[in-house]
């Protein structure tokens, strides 16, 4: 089962907007794990996160399949998660 890592920072306004979009989307059929880059800098480096928000879809082994940086609207979010 794929999952999404959402890298964010508490001080980031686009991150807050993305979190609200995710909340409004309800069940997207995929686990979304939120990671604060200020609390987990090593994990952010591991996935080469250079700006927030960044979302990464991982495969079952934890390999990155696709990245998206910046806030997204509901349609963009669903397309990213569904890979369509």
C-alpha positions in Angstrom: 0.0 0.0 0.0 1.4 3.4 -1.0 1.4 6.3 1.5 2.1 10.0 1.3 4.6 11.9 3.4 3.6 15.6 3.8 6.6 17.7 4.8 5.5 21.0 6.5 6.6 23.7 9.0 4.4 25.3 11.6 5.4 28.8 10.4 4.5 28.0 6.7 1.3 29.6 5.4 1.1 27.5 2.2 1.5 24.4 4.5 -1.6 25.5 6.5 -3.6 26.0 3.3 -2.6 22.5 2.2 -3.5 21.0 5.5 -7.0 22.6 5.2 -7.4 21.2 1.7 -6.4 17.7 2.9 -9.0 18.0 5.8 -11.7 19.1 3.3 -10.9 16.2 1.0 -11.8 13.7 3.6 -10.8 10.1 2.9 -8.4 10.0 0.0 -7.9 6.3 0.3 -4.2 6.6 1.2 -2.4 7.2 4.5 -0.9 10.7 4.8 1.9 11.1 7.4 2.7 14.7 8.4 6.3 15.5 9.1 7.5 18.8 10.6 10.8 19.6 8.9 12.0 21.5 12.0 11.4 18.4 14.2 12.7 15.9 11.6 15.4 17.5 9.6 17.2 14.2 8.9 14.1 12.7 7.3 13.7 15.9 5.2 17.3 15.6 4.0 16.8 11.9 3.3 14.0 12.7 0.9 15.8 15.8 -0.5 13.0 18.2 0.7 14.2 21.7 0.0 11.0 23.7 0.5 7.6 23.2 2.2 5.0 22.1 1.7 6.3 19.0 -0.1 4.3 15.8 -0.6 5.9 12.6 -1.6 4.1 9.4 -2.6 6.0 6.3 -1.4 5.7 2.7 -2.6 5.5 -0.2 -0.2 9.3 -0.3 0.3 9.5 3.4 1.1 10.9 4.5 -2.3 9.7 7.9 -3.6 7.4 7.5 -6.6 6.5 11.2 -7.1 6.9 14.6 -5.5 4.8 17.7 -5.4 6.0 21.0 -3.9 3.7 23.9 -3.0 0.1 24.1 -2.0 -2.6 22.4 -4.0 -6.3 22.8 -4.5 -8.7 19.9 -4.0 -8.6 18.8 -7.7 -4.8 18.9 -7.8 -4.5 17.0 -4.5 -6.8 14.2 -5.7 -4.9 14.0 -9.0 -1.6 13.8 -7.2 -2.8 11.1 -4.9 -4.5 9.1 -7.7 -1.5 9.7 -10.1 -3.8 10.8 -12.9 
